[in-house]
Amino acid sequence: QVQLVESGGGLVQAGGSLRLSCAASGRTFSSYVMGWFRQAPGKEREFAAAISSWSGGNTYYADFVKGRFTISRDNAKNTVYLQMNSLKPEDTAVYYCAADFVPWQARKLTSSSAYGYWGQGTQVTVSS
């Protein structure tokens, strides 16, 4: 079992930056693949980024965040981050952290069904 708690959301102007954090409970955090998803009002939840377990040497991004968002992890702190730069109004959404003990298969990890553990979400609002 792992519990996930996101933080760092808020209101920011277009072009600004935010860093989301996801703190995980449990001793086995380093063995989990971690992902970030987002859900805008009236839309389905969509994949943003994922990072492999252990050293986090593999990352995978949705096309719409490439070059703007960076996912990273600090196993000593049981935390995964999503650094978001050059934010746009269309990035407005609730952002969710997800985790599971699964093989690194990037395309499969873009599906929310690949993850068994989810946080409660943090709201990100980007004003124009």
C-alpha positions as CSV (number, residue, x, y, z in Angstrom):
1,Q,0.0,0.0,0.0
2,V,1.1,3.5,-0.7
3,Q,-0.6,6.8,0.0
4,L,0.0,9.8,-2.2
5,V,-0.4,13.5,-1.2
6,E,0.0,16.2,-3.9
7,S,0.8,19.8,-3.1
8,G,2.1,22.9,-4.9
9,G,-0.8,23.8,-7.0
10,G,-2.2,27.3,-7.2
11,L,-3.0,30.3,-9.4
12,V,-0.3,31.5,-11.8
13,Q,-0.2,33.8,-14.8
14,A,0.5,32.5,-18.3
15,G,4.2,32.0,-18.8
16,G,4.8,31.4,-15.2
17,S,6.0,28.3,-13.4
18,L,4.9,26.0,-10.6
19,R,6.4,22.9,-9.0
20,L,4.1,20.2,-7.9
21,S,5.1,17.7,-5.3
22,C,3.7,14.3,-4.5
23,A,4.7,12.8,-1.1
24,A,4.4,9.1,-0.7
25,S,4.1,6.9,2.3
26,G,5.8,3.6,2.7
27,R,9.2,2.1,2.5
28,T,9.0,0.9,-1.0
29,F,8.6,4.2,-2.8
30,S,11.8,3.8,-4.8
31,S,10.4,0.6,-6.4
32,Y,7.3,2.4,-7.8
33,V,6.9,3.8,-11.2
34,M,5.4,7.3,-10.7
35,G,3.1,9.3,-13.0
36,W,1.4,12.6,-13.3
37,F,-2.0,13.0,-14.9
38,R,-4.4,16.0,-15.2
39,Q,-8.1,16.5,-15.6
40,A,-9.7,19.7,-16.8
41,P,-13.4,20.4,-16.3
42,G,-15.5,18.4,-18.6
43,K,-12.6,16.4,-20.0
44,E,-11.1,13.0,-19.4
45,R,-8.1,12.5,-17.3
46,E,-5.0,12.6,-19.4
47,F,-1.4,11.5,-19.0
48,A,1.3,14.2,-18.5
49,A,4.5,12.5,-17.5
50,A,6.0,9.3,-15.9
51,I,9.3,8.3,-14.3
52,S,10.8,4.9,-13.8
53,S,11.5,3.3,-10.5
54,W,14.7,3.4,-8.5
55,S,17.0,6.0,-10.0
56,G,14.4,7.4,-12.3
57,G,16.6,7.1,-15.3
58,N,13.7,6.8,-17.7
59,T,11.1,9.5,-18.2
60,Y,8.2,9.8,-20.7
61,Y,6.1,12.8,-21.5
62,A,2.9,13.6,-23.3
63,D,3.5,15.7,-26.4
64,F,1.8,18.7,-25.0
65,V,4.3,19.0,-22.1
66,K,7.5,18.2,-23.8
67,G,10.1,20.9,-23.3
68,R,8.0,22.6,-20.6
69,F,7.5,20.1,-17.8
70,T,10.1,18.0,-16.1
71,I,9.4,15.0,-13.8
72,S,11.9,14.0,-11.2
73,R,12.0,12.0,-8.0
74,D,13.9,12.1,-4.7
75,N,13.7,8.6,-3.1
76,A,15.3,9.8,0.1
77,K,12.3,12.1,0.5
78,N,9.7,9.7,-0.9
79,T,8.7,12.5,-3.3
80,V,8.1,12.9,-7.0
81,Y,8.0,16.4,-8.6
82,L,6.6,18.0,-11.6
83,Q,8.3,21.2,-12.6
84,M,6.0,23.1,-14.9
85,N,7.4,26.1,-16.9
86,S,5.9,28.3,-19.6
87,L,2.4,27.5,-18.3
88,K,-0.5,28.2,-20.6
89,P,-4.2,28.7,-19.8
90,E,-5.0,25.3,-21.3
91,D,-2.8,23.7,-18.6
92,T,-5.5,24.6,-16.1
93,A,-6.6,21.3,-14.5
94,V,-6.5,19.2,-11.4
95,Y,-3.2,17.4,-11.4
96,Y,-3.0,13.9,-9.9
97,C,0.0,11.8,-8.8
98,A,-0.2,8.1,-9.5
99,A,2.0,5.1,-8.6
100,D,2.3,1.4,-9.1
101,F,4.8,-1.4,-9.0
102,V,4.9,-2.2,-12.7
103,P,7.5,-2.7,-15.5
104,W,8.7,0.3,-17.4
105,Q,6.7,0.2,-20.6
106,A,6.3,3.9,-21.5
107,R,3.3,3.6,-23.8
108,K,1.3,1.5,-21.4
109,L,2.1,4.0,-18.6
110,T,0.2,6.7,-20.4
111,S,-3.0,4.9,-19.4
112,S,-4.6,5.6,-16.0
113,S,-5.4,1.9,-15.7
114,A,-1.7,1.2,-15.3
115,Y,-1.7,2.8,-11.8
116,G,-3.3,1.4,-8.7
117,Y,-2.6,4.3,-6.4
118,W,-3.7,7.9,-6.7
119,G,-3.5,11.1,-4.8
120,Q,-6.4,13.4,-4.2
121,G,-5.2,16.0,-6.7
122,T,-4.0,19.6,-6.6
123,Q,-5.6,22.4,-8.6
124,V,-3.5,24.4,-11.1
125,T,-5.1,27.5,-12.6
126,V,-3.3,29.5,-15.3
127,S,-4.7,32.9,-16.0
128,S,-4.3,34.6,-19.4
